[in-house]
């Protein structure tokens, strides 16, 4: 609201008009990360190694296809076992 009032009172100000994005703005978080990476370039190497470890995996397509074809018939809900159905109450 105060931004709106200041634009009304100072129509010739250099502030960005409503709806226009200030592309020069850098958040404190972004500034911190940029400074951290500049001071610790080994963090990018660790990040790359972690990505290779957890995400970039070699996939055995034959084993995956076999796993998709192998299955056991489900008997409905897991807690309705055949022993419960056989018992007479």
C-alpha positions in Angstrom: 0.0 0.0 0.0 2.8 2.4 0.8 4.4 1.7 -2.6 1.1 2.6 -4.2 0.9 5.9 -2.3 4.5 6.8 -3.0 3.8 6.3 -6.7 0.8 8.6 -6.5 2.7 11.3 -4.7 5.9 11.0 -6.8 4.8 10.1 -10.3 8.2 10.9 -11.8 10.1 8.5 -9.5 12.6 6.0 -10.9 10.9 3.0 -9.3 9.6 0.2 -11.6 5.9 0.6 -12.6 3.4 -2.0 -11.4 3.8 -5.3 -13.1 7.4 -4.7 -14.3 10.0 -7.0 -12.7 13.2 -5.6 -11.4 15.8 -8.0 -13.1 18.6 -6.5 -11.1 17.3 -7.8 -7.7 19.4 -10.5 -6.1 18.0 -12.1 -2.9 20.2 -12.6 0.2 20.0 -16.3 -0.3 21.2 -16.2 -3.9 24.0 -13.8 -2.9 25.0 -16.2 0.0 25.1 -19.3 -2.4 27.1 -17.4 -5.0 29.6 -16.2 -2.4 29.8 -19.7 -0.9 30.5 -21.4 -4.3 33.1 -18.7 -5.1 34.8 -19.5 -1.8 34.4 -23.3 -2.0 34.7 -24.5 -5.6 35.1 -28.1 -4.3 31.4 -28.0 -3.4 30.5 -28.2 -7.0 32.7 -31.3 -7.5 31.1 -33.0 -4.4 27.6 -32.1 -5.8 28.6 -33.7 -9.2 29.9 -36.8 -7.5 26.7 -37.1 -5.4 24.6 -36.8 -8.5 26.6 -39.6 -10.2 26.2 -41.8 -7.1 22.5 -41.4 -6.6 20.9 -40.5 -9.9 23.0 -41.5 -12.9 22.7 -45.3 -12.8 23.3 -47.8 -15.5 20.0 -49.7 -16.2 20.1 -53.4 -17.1 17.1 -53.4 -19.6 16.9 -57.2 -19.7 16.7 -57.5 -15.9 14.1 -54.7 -15.8 12.0 -56.4 -18.5 12.1 -59.7 -16.6 11.1 -58.0 -13.4 8.1 -56.4 -15.1 7.0 -59.8 -16.4 7.4 -61.7 -13.1 4.5 -61.2 -10.7 2.3 -63.1 -8.2 -1.4 -62.9 -8.1 -2.7 -60.7 -5.4 -5.4 -62.1 -3.1 -7.1 -58.8 -2.5 -6.2 -57.0 0.7 -3.1 -58.2 2.5 -4.9 -58.9 5.8 -7.4 -61.3 4.1 -5.1 -64.3 4.0 -6.2 -67.8 3.0 -6.0 -69.0 6.6 -8.7 -66.5 7.7 -11.0 -67.6 4.9 -10.6 -71.3 5.7 -11.5 -70.8 9.4 -15.1 -71.3 10.4 -16.4 -68.9 13.0 
